[in-house]
Amino acid sequence: MKEKLIEALIDKLDTRDKRYMFLKIFFKEILPQINIEGSQKETAWRIYEEFKKQQMLGSLMACLNGYLDTNLYLGSG
């Protein structure tokens, strides 16, 4: 699950502007806590780690599935 989620973040949120707008629209309260500058991979990891810390990975996946046409599911991994 973790790897697929990171890959989806890298693929769908491939620019700083896309990351900013996605987080601002759907997760405004978390945006200030994540450094969205840097490479796609580094930023995807930071986003993943913050959502994991906040226990909001399910919300992140649901949002990605609903609005960015991914096919992510909670499971082991």
C-alpha positions as CSV (number, residue, x, y, z in Angstrom):
1,M,0.0,0.0,0.0
2,K,2.7,2.5,1.0
3,E,4.6,2.1,-2.3
4,K,1.5,2.5,-4.4
5,L,0.4,5.6,-2.5
6,I,3.9,7.2,-2.9
7,E,3.9,6.3,-6.6
8,A,0.4,7.9,-7.1
9,L,1.6,11.1,-5.3
10,I,4.7,11.2,-7.5
11,D,2.6,10.6,-10.7
12,K,-0.5,12.8,-10.0
13,L,1.1,15.6,-8.0
14,D,4.2,16.0,-10.1
15,T,4.7,19.8,-9.7
16,R,4.9,22.1,-6.7
17,D,1.7,23.9,-7.9
18,K,-0.3,20.7,-8.2
19,R,0.8,19.6,-4.7
20,Y,0.0,23.0,-3.3
21,M,-3.5,23.2,-4.9
22,F,-4.4,19.6,-4.0
23,L,-3.5,20.1,-0.3
24,K,-5.0,23.6,-0.1
25,I,-8.3,22.5,-1.5
26,F,-8.7,19.2,0.3
27,F,-6.4,19.4,3.4
28,K,-6.0,23.0,4.2
29,E,-5.1,22.3,7.8
30,I,-2.2,20.0,7.0
31,L,-0.7,22.1,4.2
32,P,1.4,24.3,6.6
33,Q,3.0,21.2,8.2
34,I,4.4,19.8,4.9
35,N,7.3,21.2,2.9
36,I,6.1,20.8,-0.6
37,E,9.3,22.1,-2.2
38,G,11.9,19.7,-3.6
39,S,11.8,16.6,-5.8
40,Q,8.6,14.7,-6.5
41,K,9.9,11.7,-4.5
42,E,11.0,13.6,-1.5
43,T,7.8,15.6,-1.3
44,A,5.7,12.4,-1.8
45,W,7.5,10.9,1.2
46,R,6.9,14.0,3.3
47,I,3.2,14.0,2.4
48,Y,2.9,10.3,3.2
49,E,4.7,10.6,6.5
50,E,2.5,13.6,7.6
51,F,-0.7,11.9,6.7
52,K,0.5,8.7,8.5
53,K,1.3,10.7,11.6
54,Q,-2.1,12.4,11.5
55,Q,-3.7,9.0,11.0
56,M,-5.3,10.3,7.8
57,L,-3.9,7.9,5.1
58,G,-7.5,6.7,4.3
59,S,-8.7,10.2,3.7
60,L,-5.7,10.9,1.5
61,M,-6.3,7.8,-0.6
62,A,-10.1,8.5,-0.8
63,C,-9.4,11.9,-2.1
64,L,-6.8,10.7,-4.6
65,N,-9.2,8.0,-5.8
66,G,-12.2,10.4,-6.1
67,Y,-10.5,13.4,-7.7
68,L,-7.3,12.2,-9.4
69,D,-8.5,8.8,-10.8
70,T,-6.3,6.5,-8.8
71,N,-7.2,3.0,-7.5
72,L,-5.7,2.9,-4.0
73,Y,-7.0,0.8,-1.2
74,L,-6.0,0.4,2.5
75,G,-4.4,-2.9,3.2
76,S,-1.2,-4.4,4.6
77,G,2.0,-2.9,3.6
